[in-house]
Structure formats: C-alpha cells, structure tokens
Amino acid sequence: MNVDKLNEILQELGISKVKLAKYLGVSRQMIYNYLEMNDVSKWPKDKKMKLFNLLDIKEASEINSIKVDTEFINKVDMVLNGEASNVSVSHSEVIEFKELKPREQELLNDIIFMIKERFTDGAADSYATYKYLLHFIQGLENVKELKYVMGYFVKLLGFVNPEEYAFNEEEQFVLESIMHSAMVLYRGGGASKARLAEQHRKFVAEIEHKKEEKLGRTEEINSAKIQALHELGYMEITRDNASEVLAKIAEIQSRDV
C-alpha cells in the first residue's frame, strides 16, 4: 500500500496536509480523500504527476523505495519553493512572482491553481465562469461597488467576519444591507415578475445607452485624430510624432468647449 508509505515520507519531510494541498492546488479535504485511497495510481492524473514531480519519481511503485535523506529533502524543498516563485503559462512565457511579497505570492499561486483545478474538472460552464471573473477583476479599480459586492458574498459564505470592513466601511455597510434585502427577495420569490421584467428592461436600456456613449466618444476621438494628422501633415501616428499629434488632438477637442 504505497499510500501508507507516502504518509510516512510526508511526515519525515515535514509536509503538512495543508502544504501538500496548496502544492497540488486542491482543498485540504480533497487531500484526505486522496490519502484514503490505497493506491496513488488511482489519483487524478494531473495531481499524480505533480506528486511524482515532487518526489522525483516516474510511477507509483517507486514510492516504496524512496529513501528520505538530506539530498532528497533538499530536492523536495527546491520543488516546493519553485512552485511559489513562478508559474509556467505557456511554452514561452512564465509569470514571475519574485517581485511580490510572500503572502501575495501565495495568494496568486492559490488562485491560479484553483482555477486550473476547475478547468481540469471539466465543468461545462468553467470557461464562461472564469471569463466573467476576469472581467470582474478588470472592473474592480473603476467600480468600487464591485469590491463591496465581493465582500458581501465572502461574508455570506463564512470566509470573513461579517463585521469586517476592508474597504469604505460606510459604503460597504450600506451596499451589504441592500444586497441582503435583494437576496431575501430573490430566494423567497416574493418580487413581482412583471415589476422585475420592467427593471430588467431599464437595466438593458442603461447598458445600451452607455455603449452608445462610448461609441460616440470613440468616433469623436477618431475624428479628432484624423483632423490632427491632416493639420500636421502626417499620414499616421508614430513613436516620433505621437506627443505632437496627441497635443494637437487635445487642442482640437478644446475648440468645441
């Protein structure tokens, strides 16, 4: 039973279940589930291969012959530390974590491996879910309410104390209270469907209006750019003339003020 031997090795190495879970990119409970199996060969392929990489072996049968000595401990430490320093995202690109603080490295590492785990599970909506998450993150700096909404749900899920306010306390308190009222209506089914349909129509109309405004601004900027190039006698914006063209665009736009 190579799992018993694996437990002995982990104990000798001082690798806790939590640390192993982080390395494999799974929850601690999942590690316990894996270790309840009598054979490492039954583990999910990607987790099994990461374990083999950590232990410097090629197959599960080699676990029983592992000798924990100073050289082996150093090799394992190098792999564990390497996982926190950078993560390969393609054959030619690596995300460097070295410039980040240790807790930032650990957090980013956990996020990446958790998302990878969801993709590996093959859930039908994984791609759409994390594409939305990407856009959510992109909006965090420009829409402060997104942070408050995020705070509401992590509190609701029990990850954070409900009296903790990491952002603007007054605004976060107000939005969380409104969110809770909305969730009560949502779960209780007490809201009028006709009224909700009208609100959703207004929601869609507001989004369309913002799109039109953005398109209008884009067309205005393009028009000013074309006029600036014409007035300056250039065919296009280049590195050498960029500052001059941008200054001319600003001047053209100020003429209409």
C-alpha positions in Angstrom: 0.0 0.0 0.0 2.1 2.9 -1.3 -0.3 5.5 0.4 0.9 4.3 3.8 4.5 4.8 2.7 3.6 8.1 1.2 2.2 9.3 4.6 5.4 8.2 6.2 7.5 10.1 3.7 5.4 13.3 4.1 5.8 13.1 7.8 9.6 12.7 7.6 9.7 15.6 5.2 7.5 17.8 7.5 5.0 18.4 4.7 1.6 19.0 6.2 -1.7 18.1 4.5 -2.3 21.9 4.1 1.0 22.4 2.4 0.5 19.4 0.1 -3.0 20.7 -0.8 -1.6 24.0 -1.8 1.2 22.4 -3.9 -1.4 20.2 -5.7 -3.9 23.1 -6.0 -6.7 21.3 -4.2 -8.6 21.7 -0.9 -7.4 20.0 2.3 -10.4 17.8 2.3 -9.5 16.6 -1.2 -6.1 15.6 0.1 -7.7 13.5 2.8 -9.9 11.9 0.1 -6.8 11.1 -2.0 -4.9 9.6 1.0 -7.9 7.3 1.8 -7.2 5.5 -1.5 -4.9 2.5 -1.1 -3.0 3.3 -4.3 -1.6 6.6 -5.6 -2.2 5.3 -9.1 -5.9 5.9 -8.6 -5.3 9.7 -8.1 -6.4 12.1 -10.9 -3.7 12.1 -13.5 -2.6 15.7 -13.1 -2.3 15.5 -9.3 -0.5 12.2 -9.5 2.1 13.7 -11.9 2.6 16.7 -9.7 3.2 14.4 -6.8 5.7 12.3 -8.8 7.5 15.5 -9.8 7.7 16.5 -6.1 9.1 13.1 -5.1 11.3 12.8 -8.2 9.8 9.5 -9.4 8.1 8.3 -12.6 5.5 5.9 -11.2 3.7 5.0 -8.0 5.6 1.7 -7.4 8.7 3.8 -6.8 7.2 5.4 -3.6 8.0 2.3 -1.6 11.7 2.5 -2.4 12.2 6.2 -1.6 14.9 6.9 0.9 14.5 10.2 2.8 18.0 11.6 3.2 19.5 15.1 3.1 19.8 15.1 -0.7 16.1 14.0 -1.1 14.9 16.7 1.4 16.8 19.4 -0.5 15.3 18.3 -3.8 11.8 18.4 -2.4 12.3 21.8 -0.9 13.5 23.2 -4.2 10.4 21.9 -5.9 8.1 23.3 -3.3 9.8 26.7 -3.2 9.9 26.8 -7.0 6.1 26.4 -7.2 5.7 29.6 -5.3 8.2 31.6 -7.3 6.8 31.3 -10.8 4.1 29.5 -12.8 4.5 28.4 -16.4 1.6 29.6 -18.5 2.9 28.6 -22.0 6.0 27.1 -23.6 7.5 30.5 -24.0 6.0 32.6 -21.1 6.5 32.5 -17.4 4.8 34.7 -14.8 7.4 35.9 -12.3 6.3 36.1 -8.7 9.6 37.1 -7.2 8.8 40.9 -7.1 5.7 40.1 -4.9 5.5 39.8 -1.2 5.4 36.3 0.2 1.7 36.4 1.1 0.9 37.9 -2.3 2.9 35.1 -4.0 1.0 32.5 -2.0 -2.4 34.1 -2.8 -1.8 34.4 -6.5 -0.4 30.9 -6.6 -3.6 29.6 -4.9 -5.8 31.4 -7.3 -4.1 30.1 -10.4 -4.1 26.5 -9.2 -7.7 26.7 -8.0 -8.8 27.9 -11.4 -6.7 25.3 -13.1 -8.4 22.6 -10.9 -11.8 23.8 -12.1 -10.8 23.6 -15.7 -9.4 20.2 -15.1 -12.7 19.0 -13.6 -14.3 19.8 -17.0 -17.4 21.6 -15.8 -19.4 22.8 -18.8 -19.6 26.4 -17.5 -16.0 26.7 -16.3 -14.7 28.9 -19.2 -17.7 31.3 -19.0 -17.4 31.5 -15.2 -13.7 32.5 -15.2 -14.1 34.7 -18.2 -16.7 36.6 -16.2 -14.3 36.6 -13.2 -11.6 38.1 -15.4 -13.9 41.0 -16.4 -15.0 41.4 -12.8 -11.4 41.8 -11.8 -10.8 44.2 -14.7 -13.6 46.4 -13.3 -12.5 46.4 -9.6 -10.4 49.5 -9.8 -13.0 51.6 -11.7 -16.2 50.4 -9.9 -15.7 50.4 -6.2 -19.1 48.7 -5.6 -17.7 45.5 -7.1 -15.5 45.2 -4.0 -18.5 45.7 -1.7 -20.5 43.0 -3.6 -17.5 40.7 -3.3 -17.2 41.5 0.4 -20.9 40.6 0.9 -20.6 37.2 -0.7 -17.4 36.1 1.1 -19.1 37.1 4.3 -22.2 35.2 3.4 -20.1 32.1 2.6 -18.4 32.4 6.0 -14.9 33.2 4.9 -14.8 36.6 6.5 -16.2 38.1 9.7 -19.5 39.9 8.9 -18.3 42.9 10.9 -15.1 43.2 8.9 -14.9 46.2 6.5 -11.8 46.0 4.3 -12.9 48.9 2.1 -15.0 52.0 2.8 -16.9 51.0 5.9 -20.0 53.2 5.5 -20.5 52.5 1.8 -19.8 48.8 2.3 -22.3 48.6 5.1 -25.0 50.3 3.0 -24.4 48.1 0.0 -24.3 44.9 2.0 -27.6 45.8 3.7 -29.2 46.4 0.3 -27.7 43.2 -1.1 -29.1 41.2 1.8 -32.6 42.6 1.2 -32.3 41.8 -2.5 -31.1 38.2 -1.8 -34.1 37.7 0.6 -36.5 38.7 -2.2 -34.6 36.6 -4.7 -34.6 33.4 -2.6 -38.2 34.0 -1.3 -39.7 34.6 -4.7 -41.7 37.5 -3.3 -40.9 40.0 -6.0 -43.4 40.6 -8.8 -42.2 39.1 -12.1 -43.9 41.9 -14.1 -42.1 44.5 -12.0 -38.8 42.7 -12.3 -39.2 42.5 -16.1 -39.6 46.3 -16.2 -36.5 46.7 -14.0 -34.5 44.4 -16.2 -35.7 46.3 -19.3 -34.3 49.5 -17.7 -31.1 47.7 -16.9 -30.6 46.6 -20.5 -31.5 50.1 -21.7 -28.9 51.7 -19.4 -26.2 49.4 -20.7 -27.2 50.1 -24.3 -27.1 53.8 -23.6 -23.5 53.5 -22.1 -22.4 51.6 -25.2 -23.8 54.3 -27.5 -22.0 57.0 -25.4 -18.7 55.0 -25.6 -19.1 54.5 -29.3 -19.8 58.3 -29.7 -16.7 59.2 -27.7 -14.6 56.7 -29.8 -15.9 58.2 -33.0 -15.2 61.7 -31.7 -11.6 60.8 -30.8 -11.0 59.1 -34.2 -12.4 62.2 -36.0 -10.1 64.5 -33.9 -7.1 62.2 -34.7 -7.8 62.3 -38.4 -8.1 66.1 -38.3 -4.9 66.4 -36.2 -2.9 64.3 -38.7 -4.2 66.3 -41.6 -3.4 69.7 -39.9 0.1 68.5 -39.0 0.7 66.9 -42.4 1.3 63.3 -41.1 -0.1 60.1 -42.5 -0.2 58.2 -39.2 0.8 58.3 -35.6 4.4 57.1 -35.0 6.7 57.0 -32.0 8.4 60.1 -33.2 5.3 62.3 -33.7 3.0 60.8 -31.0 3.4 63.6 -28.5 2.8 66.3 -31.1 -0.3 64.5 -32.5 -1.8 63.9 -29.1 -1.3 67.6 -28.2 -3.0 68.6 -31.4 -5.9 66.2 -30.7 -6.3 67.8 -27.3 -6.3 71.3 -28.9 -8.9 70.3 -31.5 -11.2 68.9 -28.8 -10.8 72.0 -26.7 -12.1 74.1 -29.6 -15.6 72.7 -29.1 -15.7 73.5 -25.4 
